[in-house]
Amino acid sequence: MARMKLIAMVVLAILGMIVVLQNTEPVNTRILLWSITMPRAVLLLGTSLIGFAFGVLTTFFLGDRTRRPEPPPVKDKQLGE
């Protein structure tokens, strides 16, 4: 299992390097009133990290409601248990 994780990490790292190497040209990005020039790879990484952060926060705040453990069953006192 650890070997599969290592292989997956190496493949993802290689794919990430390919994306970075193919997207080095600068792009002009406007955010509200500012205009920023940056490599396209940095823009892709930034938007990916923002999306990941929103996903983690959504899971943290909304996903917690569905994972509550059930309360233990109540014993019936009428049967003398």
N, CA and C atoms as an extended XYZ file, in Angstrom:
243
Properties=species:S:1:pos:R:3:atomname:S:1:resname:S:1:resid:I:1 pbc="F F F"
N         0.824       -1.197        0.000 N   MET     1
C         0.000        0.000        0.000 CA  MET     1
C         0.870        1.264        0.000 C   MET     1
N         1.951        1.251        0.781 N   ALA     2
C         2.841        2.401        0.826 CA  ALA     2
C         3.509        2.611       -0.530 C   ALA     2
N         3.787        1.517       -1.229 N   ARG     3
C         4.413        1.614       -2.545 CA  ARG     3
C         3.460        2.280       -3.543 C   ARG     3
N         2.172        1.969       -3.461 N   MET     4
C         1.183        2.575       -4.353 CA  MET     4
C         1.064        4.075       -4.086 C   MET     4
N         1.117        4.462       -2.821 N   LYS     5
C         1.063        5.882       -2.477 CA  LYS     5
C         2.282        6.617       -3.045 C   LYS     5
N         3.435        5.995       -2.935 N   LEU     6
C         4.652        6.598       -3.459 CA  LEU     6
C         4.567        6.766       -4.974 C   LEU     6
N         4.080        5.752       -5.660 N   ILE     7
C         3.929        5.818       -7.116 CA  ILE     7
C         2.942        6.916       -7.490 C   ILE     7
N         1.818        7.003       -6.775 N   ALA     8
C         0.820        8.035       -7.060 CA  ALA     8
C         1.397        9.434       -6.833 C   ALA     8
N         2.184        9.603       -5.767 N   MET     9
C         2.789       10.897       -5.485 CA  MET     9
C         3.790       11.294       -6.561 C   MET     9
N         4.578       10.339       -7.040 N   VAL    10
C         5.557       10.620       -8.094 CA  VAL    10
C         4.840       10.994       -9.388 C   VAL    10
N         3.796       10.274       -9.743 N   VAL    11
C         3.041       10.572      -10.963 CA  VAL    11
C         2.416       11.967      -10.867 C   VAL    11
N         1.817       12.294       -9.716 N   LEU    12
C         1.217       13.619       -9.551 CA  LEU    12
C         2.273       14.725       -9.585 C   LEU    12
N         3.437       14.474       -9.011 N   ALA    13
C         4.515       15.470       -9.049 CA  ALA    13
C         4.983       15.700      -10.483 C   ALA    13
N         5.101       14.640      -11.252 N   ILE    14
C         5.517       14.780      -12.652 CA  ILE    14
C         4.464       15.547      -13.448 C   ILE    14
N         3.190       15.221      -13.245 N   LEU    15
C         2.125       15.950      -13.938 CA  LEU    15
C         2.114       17.421      -13.526 C   LEU    15
N         2.342       17.696      -12.261 N   GLY    16
C         2.404       19.080      -11.793 CA  GLY    16
C         3.549       19.841      -12.435 C   GLY    16
N         4.700       19.200      -12.558 N   MET    17
C         5.840       19.848      -13.208 CA  MET    17
C         5.548       20.121      -14.683 C   MET    17
N         4.868       19.210      -15.348 N   ILE    18
C         4.509       19.420      -16.752 CA  ILE    18
C         3.599       20.643      -16.880 C   ILE    18
N         2.611       20.774      -15.994 N   VAL    19
C         1.699       21.923      -16.025 CA  VAL    19
C         2.471       23.217      -15.806 C   VAL    19
N         3.371       23.217      -14.824 N   VAL    20
C         4.156       24.428      -14.537 CA  VAL    20
C         5.037       24.790      -15.721 C   VAL    20
N         5.722       23.823      -16.301 N   LEU    21
C         6.630       24.108      -17.411 CA  LEU    21
C         5.894       24.577      -18.671 C   LEU    21
N         4.658       24.152      -18.842 N   GLN    22
C         3.903       24.557      -20.019 CA  GLN    22
C         3.170       25.878      -19.833 C   GLN    22
N         3.114       26.392      -18.609 N   ASN    23
C         2.352       27.610      -18.347 CA  ASN    23
C         3.214       28.665      -17.670 C   ASN    23
N         4.336       28.997      -18.285 N   THR    24
C         5.240       29.971      -17.686 CA  THR    24
C         5.027       31.388      -18.209 C   THR    24
N         4.248       31.560      -19.274 N   GLU    25
C         4.068       32.895      -19.826 CA  GLU    25
C         3.245       33.768      -18.874 C   GLU    25
N         3.582       35.043      -18.771 N   PRO    26
C         2.864       35.931      -17.852 CA  PRO    26
C         1.469       36.272      -18.377 C   PRO    26
N         0.537       36.395      -17.451 N   VAL    27
C        -0.825       36.808      -17.784 CA  VAL    27
C        -1.187       37.982      -16.884 C   VAL    27
N        -2.004       38.861      -17.414 N   ASN    28
C        -2.467       40.012      -16.663 CA  ASN    28
C        -3.816       39.660      -16.040 C   ASN    28
N        -3.927       39.763      -14.731 N   THR    29
C        -5.140       39.391      -14.017 CA  THR    29
C        -5.675       40.598      -13.277 C   THR    29
N        -6.962       40.856      -13.426 N   ARG    30
C        -7.588       41.969      -12.700 CA  ARG    30
C        -8.405       41.401      -11.556 C   ARG    30
N        -8.111       41.885      -10.357 N   ILE    31
C        -8.848       41.503       -9.152 CA  ILE    31
C        -9.383       42.782       -8.536 C   ILE    31
N       -10.681       42.981       -8.644 N   LEU    32
C       -11.352       44.213       -8.210 CA  LEU    32
C       -10.688       45.426       -8.858 C   LEU    32
N        -9.930       46.208       -8.122 N   LEU    33
C        -9.330       47.422       -8.672 CA  LEU    33
C        -7.874       47.244       -9.060 C   LEU    33
N        -7.275       46.103       -8.729 N   TRP    34
C        -5.857       45.885       -8.975 CA  TRP    34
C        -5.650       45.074      -10.244 C   TRP    34
N        -4.538       45.333      -10.886 N   SER    35
C        -4.122       44.559      -12.047 CA  SER    35
C        -2.771       43.919      -11.709 C   SER    35
N        -2.717       42.591      -11.766 N   ILE    36
C        -1.528       41.852      -11.362 CA  ILE    36
C        -1.032       41.044      -12.550 C   ILE    36
N         0.273       41.091      -12.801 N   THR    37
C         0.883       40.258      -13.831 CA  THR    37
C         1.664       39.145      -13.146 C   THR    37
N         1.337       37.910      -13.525 N   MET    38
C         1.986       36.750      -12.920 CA  MET    38
C         2.003       35.603      -13.925 C   MET    38
N         2.870       34.617      -13.715 N   PRO    39
C         2.841       33.431      -14.589 CA  PRO    39
C         1.514       32.683      -14.439 C   PRO    39
N         1.080       32.104      -15.530 N   ARG    40
C        -0.194       31.388      -15.512 CA  ARG    40
C        -0.177       30.235      -14.507 C   ARG    40
N         0.965       29.595      -14.317 N   ALA    41
C         1.061       28.485      -13.364 CA  ALA    41
C         0.781       28.967      -11.943 C   ALA    41
N         1.243       30.160      -11.602 N   VAL    42
C         0.980       30.714      -10.268 CA  VAL    42
C        -0.508       30.995      -10.107 C   VAL    42
N        -1.139       31.509      -11.153 N   LEU    43
C        -2.579       31.762      -11.119 CA  LEU    43
C        -3.355       30.454      -10.943 C   LEU    43
N        -2.954       29.406      -11.668 N   LEU    44
C        -3.609       28.104      -11.524 CA  LEU    44
C        -3.430       27.541      -10.119 C   LEU    44
N        -2.223       27.649       -9.592 N   LEU    45
C        -1.959       27.158       -8.241 CA  LEU    45
C        -2.776       27.935       -7.214 C   LEU    45
N        -2.824       29.248       -7.358 N   GLY    46
C        -3.576       30.075       -6.412 CA  GLY    46
C        -5.060       29.756       -6.410 C   GLY    46
N        -5.650       29.627       -7.597 N   THR    47
C        -7.074       29.317       -7.656 CA  THR    47
C        -7.348       27.908       -7.147 C   THR    47
N        -6.442       26.983       -7.371 N   SER    48
C        -6.601       25.625       -6.844 CA  SER    48
C        -6.550       25.621       -5.320 C   SER    48
N        -5.622       26.381       -4.747 N   LEU    49
C        -5.523       26.449       -3.287 CA  LEU    49
C        -6.746       27.122       -2.668 C   LEU    49
N        -7.279       28.139       -3.322 N   ILE    50
C        -8.494       28.786       -2.825 CA  ILE    50
C        -9.662       27.804       -2.870 C   ILE    50
N        -9.801       27.064       -3.951 N   GLY    51
C       -10.866       26.056       -4.042 CA  GLY    51
C       -10.714       24.966       -3.003 C   GLY    51
N        -9.486       24.524       -2.764 N   PHE    52
C        -9.230       23.506       -1.747 CA  PHE    52
C        -9.611       24.034       -0.368 C   PHE    52
N        -9.244       25.286       -0.078 N   ALA    53
C        -9.565       25.880        1.221 CA  ALA    53
C       -11.074       25.978        1.417 C   ALA    53
N       -11.812       26.392        0.385 N   PHE    54
C       -13.266       26.446        0.493 CA  PHE    54
C       -13.857       25.057        0.720 C   PHE    54
N       -13.325       24.050        0.061 N   GLY    55
C       -13.804       22.685        0.263 CA  GLY    55
C       -13.560       22.190        1.677 C   GLY    55
N       -12.381       22.482        2.221 N   VAL    56
C       -12.064       22.070        3.591 CA  VAL    56
C       -12.974       22.786        4.580 C   VAL    56
N       -13.159       24.094        4.394 N   LEU    57
C       -14.017       24.844        5.301 CA  LEU    57
C       -15.464       24.388        5.217 C   LEU    57
N       -15.945       24.103        4.018 N   THR    58
C       -17.310       23.612        3.862 CA  THR    58
C       -17.487       22.271        4.548 C   THR    58
N       -16.530       21.390        4.379 N   THR    59
C       -16.597       20.088        5.036 CA  THR    59
C       -16.530       20.246        6.549 C   THR    59
N       -15.701       21.152        7.015 N   PHE    60
C       -15.552       21.370        8.455 CA  PHE    60
C       -16.847       21.872        9.073 C   PHE    60
N       -17.494       22.839        8.418 N   PHE    61
C       -18.688       23.430        9.006 CA  PHE    61
C       -19.959       22.647        8.724 C   PHE    61
N       -20.102       22.077        7.542 N   LEU    62
C       -21.335       21.377        7.191 CA  LEU    62
C       -21.237       19.863        7.361 C   LEU    62
N       -20.075       19.296        7.176 N   GLY    63
C       -19.915       17.857        7.259 CA  GLY    63
C       -19.959       17.336        8.676 C   GLY    63
N       -19.725       18.173        9.667 N   ASP    64
C       -19.713       17.743       11.059 CA  ASP    64
C       -21.096       17.323       11.525 C   ASP    64
N       -22.134       17.879       10.947 N   ARG    65
C       -23.503       17.566       11.369 CA  ARG    65
C       -23.887       16.124       11.071 C   ARG    65
N       -23.359       15.559       10.023 N   THR    66
C       -23.749       14.210        9.635 CA  THR    66
C       -22.936       13.126       10.336 C   THR    66
N       -21.859       13.481       11.027 N   ARG    67
C       -20.993       12.490       11.640 CA  ARG    67
C       -21.191       12.357       13.144 C   ARG    67
N       -22.267       12.840       13.674 N   ARG    68
C       -22.504       12.739       15.111 CA  ARG    68
C       -22.855       11.297       15.466 C   ARG    68
N       -22.245       10.759       16.504 N   PRO    69
C       -22.571        9.381       16.889 CA  PRO    69
C       -23.970        9.300       17.496 C   PRO    69
N       -24.584        8.145       17.322 N   GLU    70
C       -25.912        7.942       17.899 CA  GLU    70
C       -25.779        7.777       19.398 C   GLU    70
N       -26.754        8.290       20.158 N   PRO    71
C       -26.695        8.097       21.609 CA  PRO    71
C       -26.918        6.622       21.945 C   PRO    71
N       -26.372        6.172       23.068 N   PRO    72
C       -26.572        4.770       23.431 CA  PRO    72
C       -28.043        4.495       23.716 C   PRO    72
N       -28.497        3.264       23.471 N   PRO    73
C       -29.913        2.948       23.705 CA  PRO    73
C       -30.247        3.046       25.198 C   PRO    73
N       -31.463        3.511       25.464 N   VAL    74
C       -31.927        3.654       26.841 CA  VAL    74
C       -32.545        2.328       27.279 C   VAL    74
N       -32.141        1.848       28.451 N   LYS    75
C       -32.698        0.597       28.965 CA  LYS    75
C       -34.091        0.854       29.512 C   LYS    75
N       -34.962       -0.110       29.314 N   ASP    76
C       -36.327        0.012       29.783 CA  ASP    76
C       -36.372       -0.304       31.271 C   ASP    76
N       -36.791        0.672       32.085 N   LYS    77
C       -36.820        0.484       33.539 CA  LYS    77
C       -38.020       -0.337       33.996 C   LYS    77
N       -39.032       -0.498       33.163 N   GLN    78
C       -40.209       -1.245       33.563 CA  GLN    78
C       -39.929       -2.742       33.615 C   GLN    78
N       -38.969       -3.216       32.863 N   LEU    79
C       -38.666       -4.636       32.860 CA  LEU    79
C       -37.700       -5.008       33.980 C   LEU    79
N       -37.205       -4.055       34.722 N   GLY    80
C       -36.312       -4.316       35.830 CA  GLY    80
C       -34.872       -4.539       35.406 C   GLY    80
N       -34.500       -4.086       34.279 N   GLU    81
C       -33.121       -4.262       33.802 CA  GLU    81
C       -32.234       -3.163       34.265 C   GLU    81
